[in-house]
Amino acid sequence: MKRSYSWIVWFALLVLAYGLYQYWERQKTGRFEAMLLDFIPSEVRALTVSQSGQPDCELVKNESRWLLSVRHTHETATPSSVDTLLAQLREIRSSQIVGKSAKAWDEYGVSPSEATTICLQFYKDKADVCIHLSQAQPLGDGIHSVLYARLGGLKEVFECRSPHLPVLVSGYHAFRQRCVTDMPPVQPLTLTFQNKDTTLTATRHDSQLWTNGQGDTLSTVAWQPYHQLLRGFCSDVFADDVDELSMDSSWLWSVSYGAHTLSCYRDTTRQQPYIYHSTQFPAVWLAQPSDSLYQILTHPWEKMLEYAQ
């Protein structure tokens, strides 16, 4: 009987030791945390993002699409950007309260003048939910960040672990279509370049073979980087203020691929003088200051023209 009792005591001690070990492991890894926002993403009908130094943006769900409105810009948000943000907001975990009054807001970057404020509106009879987020500091795992947050009208400031949130860095641009080309890997692919003086044609048969309009083989050294850039030409700088009706006078060249055309314009009065636009994504106008990028986009055609002469 005593032996049985001893085994019970030893087993209880082992369970207690294991429980303490798990507790301290959670404390060390930061996993002993609480969900800050608990909501069902499919019930969100709209959200707004307010950020110091940027115009407020609104995203409204329309069937399977999210419509983005910022100042005079009205366009469809990229398909996954809003859904990803909603999922990431649910993953924010609070580890401790670091401030209990409005005096702490400035210290932790969650005051109205500093924070990024995201407000969610729901389909059902449910009150709006707002969260105020500070800038984030990346953790060593390359996936998560540490930031500070407060909820709605509450005064408390929470220290949180969060996935990387692009909206904190890019604001409303995080929801926008950033690319003017999305070229499928079809073969053969024929590209037609046109400027005010000439028209040239190049065909990509595979990764090792390019030919011109006369069937002559072209060097892949120049054409492969060009093709890689053209397949997904993207930028974080938008030219929303362009006057589309007057752009013809600034036109430099166009490249046609399949049913679409990428055009380049130059406006020397702008800080970002090169402007790119395509018929594939007609709502997007991108701006670039880079002469080196421009040269990558024109160099193969210039070499072809030299060879022809």
N, C-alpha and C positions, 0 to 999 in steps of 0.2 A: 504493500500500500504506500509506504514511504517512497519507494522507487518511482511509482506512478506519479505521486505528487511532485517529486523532483523534476521529472520529465515535463510536467505541465508548467512548472515555474521556469525551467530553461526555455521552453517554447515561447512563453509569454515574453521573456526577456529578449529573445531573438526577434520577435515581432515588433517589440518596442524599439529595438536598435535599428531595425530595417526602416521603421517609420521615421525615426529621427534622421537617418541617413538620407532618405528621400526628401525630407523637409529642407535639410541643409543644401542638398544638391539643387533643389528648386530655387533656393535663395541665391545660390552662387550663379546659376545660369539665367536668373531673371524670369523664369517661367511661372513663378508664383504670382500671377498678375490677374487683373480684372478687366473684362471687356468694358470699354468706355461708351461705345455706341451700340445699342442692340436694336436692330431693325431688319426688316425683310426687304432686300433690294428691289424685288418686283413690285412692291407697294409704293415706291417712290415715283411720283409723277413729274416732279420738277426739282431743280436745285439751282442755287445762286452761289457765285463765288465773288467775294469782295477782297481786294488786296490793295494795300497802299501803293500809290504811284501807277496803278493800272485801272482802266475802266471796269465797272462791274459787268459781269456776264451772267446770262441766264440760259439754262438748258431745260428744254421742255420735251417730254416724251410724246412722240406721235407714232402710235402703233409700235413698230420695231425700230424706229429711228429716234435719235436725239437731235433736236434742232437747237443750234447755237445762235444767240443774239448778243452782239456787243456793239454798242454805238450804232453805226450804219451797216455793220456786217451781219448778215443773216445767211447761215449756211448749215449744212448737215455736219454734225460732229463725226469724227472718225468712229467706226462701229464699236470698237472695244474700249475706247478711252473712258467713257462714263461708267460702263459696267465694271471696268477694272477699278476705278476710283471708289465706287460704292463698296466693292468687295474689300478694298484696302482699308476703308474707314472702319469696317467691322473688325479688322484685325488689329486696330490700335489697342494696346493694352496699357493700363495705368499701373504703376508700381508703388507710387506713394504720393501723398499730398505735400507740396513744397511751399504753398502759400495759402492763407485762409482769408485774405482781404484784398481789396482792389489796390492796395499799396504795393503788392507783389507783381502786378500785371506788367509794369514797365521793366522790372528786373528780369522777368522770364520771357519777354517778347510777345505777350498775349493781349496787350492793350489794343483798343480799336485802331490806333494809328500805326501799329506794327504788325498785327496778326493777319493771317489769311483766314477769312471767315467763310465757312461753307454751311449753307442752310438747306435743309431737305424739306420738301413738301410732299404729302402723301395723298393717295387716292381716297382712302377711307377717312372717317371722322377722327382724325388723329392730329394732334398739335404739331406744328413745325418744330424741327430740331436743328439747332445751330451749334457748331463747334468752332472755336477760335484756336488756331494752331500757330506756334512759333516756327521759325526756321529750324531745320533739322541738322543734326550732326551725325554723319555715317558711323556705323559700328564696324568692327573689324571683319564681320562675316560677309560683307559686301551685299547684304540683302536688306538689313534693317537699319533704322536710324533711331536716335534719341531726340525727342522733342518735348515741348511743354504744351499743355492744352487746358482750356476751360470750356465748360458747357453752358450754352444759353446765357441766362442772366445770373448764373451762379458766380460766386466770388472765388471759389477754390481754384487753385492752379495745380494740375497734375503733371508729374513726370511720367512720360510714356515711352514705350517701345513701339515702333511703327515700321511698316514696309516703306521703301522709298516712294515718296509721293511727287510725281513730276509737276503737279499743279503748284507746289510750293516754290518751284524754281521758274517755271515757264508761265504761270498764271493761266489765262484762258487759252493761250497758244497750245497748251497741252491737249486740248480737245480738237484742234484743227487738223485738217488735211495738210501735211507738211510737204507733200511731194507733188510735182507737176507731171511726172511720168511714172508709169507702172507697166513696164514693157514685159510681156510674156516671153519665155525662152523658146520662141518658135524658130524653126530653121527650114528653109532659108529665110532671112530677114533682110528686106531691102530698105535702105535709108536714102532719102533724097534731100540734098542740101540746096538751098536757094538763097541768094542775096541779090542785090540790085544789078549785079553784072553777069552772074553765071548760074547754071544749074548743074549739079554733079550727083552721081549715083554710086552707092557702094552696097554690096550684098555680102552678108555673113552667111556662109554655108555651114560652118561649124567653128569650134574654138581655134582651129588651126588654119582656116581658109577664108580669106576675104578677097573679093574681086571688085573691080570697077565696072563701069557701064560697058566697057569694051571687052570684058572678060579677062583682063590682065590681073595677075595676083598682086595683092597689096600686103604690106608688112604688118604682121599681127602685133609688133612691138608698139605701134602707135594706136592701132585700132582696138585692141583688147581693153586698155584702160578707158578709152572713150566709150566703149560699149557698156562697161561696168557702171560708169557714171550715168550714162543715159538710161539704163534700165530702171533706176530709181533715183531720180534727181530731186533732192530734198533740201530744205533749208529751214532755219528757225526765224528767219527775218522775212516779214511779209510787207508787201507794197499795197496796203489797203487804200491809200489815198490817191492812187493813180486815176487819171481821167481816161477811161477806156476809149472814149470817142476820139481822143486826140493822139492815141498811141501810134497810129500809122506813120506819123511824121518822124518817130523815133526808132522805127523798125530797122534792124541790122541784118538779120538772117532768120531762116526757118529750116527745121529738119522734119521731114514727114516720115512717120513709121506706121505702117498699117493704115488704119483709118484716121489716125491722129497726127497733129502737128505741134511741135515745140517751137516757140518763137522767142527771139532775144531782142530786147529794146535797150536803148541807151539814152538816159536823161542826165545830162551833165549838171543840172541844177540840184540834183539830189545827193544826199550823203552816201546813199547806196545806188550808184548810177546804173548798174546792169539790172534789168528787170526781165524775168522769165515767166512765160505763160504758155499753157497748152490747151488744146481743145479737149483733151482727155479729162481734165479737171478745170472747167472754165471759171469756177468761182475763185480759184487760187491764183494770186499774183505774188511771186517771190522776188526778193531783192538781194543783190550781192554786190560787194565792193571789189571783189577779187579779180584782178587781172589774170592771175595764174589759173583760176578756174575757167575763165573765159578762153584762155589759150588752149586748155585741154579740149574744150568743146569745138574749137576751130582748127587746131593744128593738123589733124589728119586730112581735112579738106584742103587746107593750104598746101600741104605736101602733094596731094593728088593734083592740084591745079598746076604746081611747079612741074610735075612729071609730064602733064599733058602738054605743057608749053615747050 
